[in-house]
């Protein structure tokens, strides 16, 4: 039995070497660690158990349970928040050269090509400090060519500081396919920070809303309408709950209880608390379709055949773009979509 100052961790660690491996893989480790250890020391313990595990000596940045951390974070703080079962991944899997070692040449590219000519030394220093934020950008999961949240934050700072090139700065970050119109900000940093206000202010300055092109409108008209699945009872069904940015823990717990008490199975899925394209339907349709479809498929592949949306507005959006999401992802999304109010009616009828 470990001493009071020790913790038993179960860790699933990422392995990949671009020179020898075709695909990444994971290995499991059981470690007894001191609670005052830093995460970089935990990585060292994994390395002792398996020499193939790799991480950088400098600029150590990686993910624990999908949140970006540095090697300086204390184990006790991480465990208090995330528990003792931890999954360790590179900051961006597709940028991994060897384990947690990234090919990070992309980090400086947006600065050099977009804002460097209008910036000061202070601006450059600020951008470099946003290194973790850059790799925490949620949009990279859907568009590898996205300019990154960090350059958008830098643009906001430069304009707020009174930079005389405001128009040029706004134009630089407003690429139709890879710019700010792609951004649906979420805090994927372990640190408690929130840049949403600055990003929304910049979106208003840019004016990211755009009209569909003639071809897009024609495509929407010719796309077969998706027939929605109706639900008459949830008894014996597998039900997932899409939370999104709903912050009421009581509502979430009450919904879970309603489902379980009605002889239905409650299904957890990874994207239940992620945004799913709701803020992009008027600025970047393709990513909105991809994000919404990915969320619904995550629920479906996790075993749910009914998805409850806690917010009516989310439900309306997902229903309206279901066919487009199927086209974009190339898969049928055969899951019933219902509101919280509909769930209550169904559970009342069941009881």
C-alpha distance (Angstrom), angle and dihedral (degrees) to the residues before:
residue distance angle dihedral
X1 . . .
X2 3.83 . .
X3 3.77 122.5 .
X4 3.80 119.4 -103.8
X5 3.78 93.0 -97.5
X6 3.82 92.3 52.5
X7 3.80 130.4 84.7
X8 3.79 132.1 -159.1
X9 3.80 110.0 -135.4
X10 3.79 130.2 -169.6
X11 3.80 108.1 -155.2
X12 3.79 131.8 -173.3
X13 3.81 106.7 -162.5
X14 3.81 130.2 -163.3
X15 3.82 120.1 -120.8
X16 3.79 127.7 -172.2
X17 3.79 135.5 141.1
X18 3.79 114.2 -171.3
X19 3.81 91.9 -153.0
X20 3.82 96.3 54.2
X21 3.82 110.3 16.0
X22 3.77 128.6 75.1
X23 3.81 94.5 -165.8
X24 3.82 134.8 14.8
X25 3.80 120.2 -107.3
X26 3.81 139.7 -175.8
X27 3.80 134.7 -125.0
X28 3.80 127.3 -162.6
X29 3.79 125.2 -128.8
X30 3.80 134.4 -175.8
X31 3.80 111.3 -152.4
X32 3.78 135.6 -179.8
X33 3.80 106.9 -149.9
X34 3.77 138.9 173.4
X35 3.81 110.1 -105.8
X36 3.82 90.3 -132.1
X37 3.80 92.4 57.5
X38 3.78 120.3 115.3
X39 3.78 119.7 -123.2
X40 3.81 91.7 -111.5
X41 3.82 87.8 62.1
X42 3.81 89.9 53.1
X43 3.80 88.9 53.8
X44 3.81 87.3 53.0
X45 3.82 90.3 55.2
X46 3.80 90.4 52.0
X47 3.81 89.0 49.5
X48 3.81 89.8 53.4
X49 3.81 89.7 55.2
X50 3.81 94.7 44.5
X51 3.82 122.1 20.0
X52 3.81 91.3 -161.4
X53 3.81 90.6 69.6
X54 3.81 108.7 102.4
X55 3.78 136.3 -168.0
X56 3.83 133.9 159.9
X57 3.79 123.8 -94.4
X58 3.82 91.0 -143.6
X59 3.81 133.9 37.7
X60 3.81 89.7 18.8
X61 3.77 106.7 -165.4
X62 3.79 126.7 153.4
X63 3.81 143.9 140.0
X64 3.78 129.1 -92.1
X65 3.81 112.2 -170.0
X66 3.82 87.3 -16.1
X67 3.83 95.5 -54.5
X68 3.80 120.6 115.8
X69 3.81 112.7 -116.6
X70 3.79 137.3 169.6
X71 3.77 125.0 -130.3
X72 3.82 89.9 -109.2
X73 3.82 94.6 68.0
X74 3.82 113.3 113.8
X75 3.80 118.0 -115.8
X76 3.82 92.8 -134.0
X77 3.81 92.3 56.8
X78 3.81 92.3 47.8
X79 3.82 92.6 48.5
X80 3.81 92.4 47.9
X81 3.78 88.9 58.1
X82 3.80 105.3 30.7
X83 3.80 104.7 24.1
X84 3.81 130.5 -126.1
X85 3.82 97.4 -64.3
X86 3.80 106.1 82.3
X87 3.79 133.7 178.0
X88 3.80 115.7 -155.7
X89 3.81 119.1 -155.3
X90 3.81 136.9 162.4
X91 3.81 115.7 -92.7
X92 3.83 86.9 -105.6
X93 3.80 117.0 11.1
X94 3.79 96.1 -153.7
X95 3.84 90.5 53.7
X96 3.82 92.5 54.6
X97 3.81 116.0 120.9
X98 3.78 96.0 171.9
X99 3.80 121.9 -0.6
X100 3.80 108.9 -60.0
X101 3.82 92.0 -8.2
X102 3.79 108.5 109.4
X103 3.75 133.7 -155.2
X104 3.82 90.2 -129.3
X105 3.79 99.6 173.3
X106 3.81 88.1 113.3
X107 3.82 92.0 67.8
X108 3.81 96.8 76.9
X109 3.82 95.5 36.9
X110 3.86 96.9 85.0
X111 3.79 90.9 47.6
X112 3.81 94.1 50.7
X113 3.79 96.5 43.3
X114 3.81 102.0 36.0
X115 3.80 114.6 26.7
X116 3.80 108.0 4.5
X117 3.80 94.6 96.3
X118 3.82 91.8 55.6
X119 3.80 97.6 41.3
X120 3.80 138.2 97.2
X121 3.82 129.6 -141.0
X122 3.80 86.8 -99.3
X123 3.81 90.1 55.3
X124 3.80 90.7 51.3
X125 3.80 91.3 50.2
X126 3.81 89.9 50.2
X127 3.81 91.7 50.4
X128 3.81 92.4 50.5
X129 3.82 89.4 54.0
X130 3.83 87.3 57.3
X131 3.83 91.5 64.1
X132 3.84 92.3 114.2
X133 3.81 91.9 47.0
X134 3.79 91.3 52.5
X135 3.80 92.6 58.4
X136 3.80 91.7 40.9
X137 3.82 91.0 62.5
X138 3.83 107.6 129.6
X139 3.81 92.1 -155.7
X140 3.83 92.0 68.9
X141 3.82 86.6 74.6
X142 3.82 88.3 66.1
X143 3.81 104.2 27.2
X144 3.80 119.8 28.8
X145 3.82 90.4 -169.8
X146 3.82 94.2 58.2
X147 3.82 113.3 130.9
X148 3.83 92.4 -128.1
X149 3.80 135.6 -116.0
X150 3.82 90.9 -96.2
X151 3.81 95.7 65.9
X152 3.81 89.7 47.8
X153 3.82 90.0 53.8
X154 3.79 89.6 48.9
X155 3.82 90.6 51.4
X156 3.80 89.6 52.2
X157 3.82 91.1 50.5
X158 3.80 93.3 48.2
X159 3.81 92.6 50.5
X160 3.81 92.5 44.0
X161 3.82 88.7 50.9
X162 3.81 88.8 57.0
X163 3.80 100.3 -105.4
X164 3.82 108.3 -176.4
X165 3.81 92.1 -136.7
X166 3.80 96.8 68.2
X167 3.81 95.1 137.0
X168 3.81 92.9 48.3
X169 3.81 91.2 47.9
X170 3.81 92.4 51.2
X171 3.80 91.4 46.6
X172 3.82 90.9 49.4
X173 3.81 94.7 57.4
X174 3.80 95.2 39.8
X175 3.81 100.6 82.5
X176 3.81 106.6 154.4
X177 3.79 95.2 -131.4
X178 3.81 107.4 25.2
X179 3.81 105.5 21.9
X180 3.79 137.4 86.5
X181 3.82 92.3 -53.1
X182 3.84 86.6 73.9
X183 3.78 93.8 54.9
X184 3.79 120.0 110.0
X185 3.79 98.6 163.6
X186 3.78 122.4 -141.5
X187 3.78 126.9 167.8
X188 3.80 103.4 -115.2
X189 3.80 91.6 163.4
X190 3.79 119.3 107.4
X191 3.80 86.0 -138.1
X192 3.80 115.3 88.3
X193 3.81 100.7 -110.8
X194 3.78 133.0 133.1
X195 3.80 122.9 -161.8
X196 3.81 95.9 168.5
X197 3.82 95.4 108.3
X198 3.81 93.8 53.9
X199 3.81 91.9 47.2
X200 3.81 92.7 48.7
X201 3.80 90.6 49.3
X202 3.79 89.8 52.5
X203 3.81 92.0 47.7
X204 3.80 88.6 55.5
X205 3.82 91.0 50.7
X206 3.79 91.5 49.9
X207 3.81 95.8 41.0
X208 3.80 97.8 -136.3
X209 3.82 97.7 -172.5
X210 3.78 112.7 110.1
X211 3.78 136.7 -178.3
X212 3.78 119.8 -118.8
X213 3.77 114.5 -103.1
X214 3.80 120.9 -115.1
X215 3.82 90.5 -103.6
X216 3.81 91.4 50.5
X217 3.81 90.9 50.5
X218 3.81 91.8 49.6
X219 3.82 90.8 47.5
X220 3.80 90.4 52.0
X221 3.82 90.9 51.4
X222 3.81 93.9 49.7
X223 3.81 95.1 44.5
X224 3.82 109.7 104.6
X225 3.80 111.5 -110.4
X226 3.80 112.6 -110.0
X227 3.78 113.3 -121.3
X228 3.79 107.1 -133.7
X229 3.82 119.2 -132.0
X230 3.80 113.5 -116.3
X231 3.81 123.0 -141.7
X232 3.81 123.1 -148.9
X233 3.80 97.8 168.4
X234 3.79 138.0 6.0
X235 3.80 94.6 -155.4
X236 3.81 108.9 126.1
X237 3.82 90.9 4.3
X238 3.81 128.9 122.7
X239 3.81 109.7 -120.2
X240 3.80 129.3 -167.6
X241 3.80 124.9 -169.7
X242 3.80 123.1 -140.9
X243 3.79 107.9 -149.0
X244 3.81 101.8 170.8
X245 3.79 109.5 168.3
X246 3.81 94.2 -19.2
X247 3.79 104.4 131.9
X248 3.81 102.8 -169.8
X249 3.82 108.3 111.6
X250 3.81 89.6 -173.5
X251 3.80 91.8 57.3
X252 3.80 91.4 49.2
X253 3.81 92.9 49.4
X254 3.82 92.2 45.1
X255 3.80 90.2 51.9
X256 3.79 90.9 50.8
X257 3.81 90.9 50.3
X258 3.82 91.8 49.1
X259 3.78 89.8 55.0
X260 3.81 97.2 45.6
X261 3.82 93.7 43.5
X262 3.81 89.4 54.5
X263 3.81 93.6 60.8
X264 3.79 92.4 -103.5
X265 3.80 128.4 125.8
X266 3.80 118.4 -111.3
X267 3.82 110.8 -138.6
X268 3.80 122.8 -157.3
X269 3.79 119.1 -154.3
X270 3.79 133.4 -179.9
X271 3.81 99.8 -117.5
X272 3.80 97.0 48.0
X273 3.82 91.3 106.5
X274 3.81 97.7 36.7
X275 3.78 126.4 98.5
X276 3.79 109.9 -107.8
X277 3.79 108.3 -158.2
X278 3.80 98.5 -69.1
X279 3.82 92.7 130.5
X280 3.81 92.9 45.5
X281 3.80 102.6 56.9
X282 3.82 91.4 96.8
X283 3.81 98.0 38.5
X284 3.81 110.6 32.7
X285 3.78 113.4 14.2
X286 3.79 98.9 -179.7
X287 3.80 94.7 55.5
X288 3.81 90.3 43.5
X289 3.82 89.2 54.4
X290 3.82 91.4 45.6
X291 3.81 95.0 48.3
X292 3.80 95.2 45.5
X293 3.79 91.7 46.0
X294 3.80 92.7 47.2
X295 3.81 90.5 52.1
X296 3.82 93.5 49.4
X297 3.81 92.1 45.9
X298 3.80 89.3 49.5
X299 3.81 88.9 57.2
X300 3.82 91.5 44.5
X301 3.81 94.8 47.0
X302 3.82 89.7 47.8
X303 3.80 88.1 61.1
X304 3.82 104.9 -93.2
X305 3.79 121.1 134.7
X306 3.83 93.8 177.5
X307 3.80 124.9 49.2
X308 3.81 120.3 -162.2
X309 3.81 116.1 -157.1
X310 3.79 112.0 -154.5
X311 3.82 91.9 -156.2
X312 3.81 119.3 57.9
X313 3.80 91.6 -147.8
X314 3.81 91.2 57.9
X315 3.80 90.0 50.2
X316 3.81 92.1 51.8
X317 3.80 91.8 50.5
X318 3.82 95.4 47.4
X319 3.81 92.2 47.8
X320 3.81 91.7 48.7
X321 3.82 95.1 51.9
X322 3.81 100.2 34.3
X323 3.81 94.3 107.9
X324 3.83 91.8 46.7
X325 3.82 89.9 49.7
X326 3.80 90.6 53.0
X327 3.81 90.8 50.0
X328 3.79 92.7 47.8
X329 3.81 95.1 48.7
X330 3.79 96.9 34.8
X331 3.82 93.9 -129.3
X332 3.79 137.2 104.2
X333 3.79 112.0 -112.2
X334 3.79 101.3 -153.9
X335 3.78 101.3 176.5
X336 3.80 127.6 122.8
X337 3.81 114.8 -118.4
X338 3.81 118.5 -151.5
X339 3.80 137.8 163.8
X340 3.79 128.0 -117.4
X341 3.82 88.8 -108.5
X342 3.82 90.4 54.3
X343 3.79 89.8 49.3
X344 3.79 90.8 54.0
X345 3.80 91.1 50.8
X346 3.79 91.3 49.4
X347 3.80 94.0 46.7
X348 3.81 91.7 47.2
X349 3.81 89.1 51.7
X350 3.81 90.3 48.3
X351 3.79 93.3 50.6
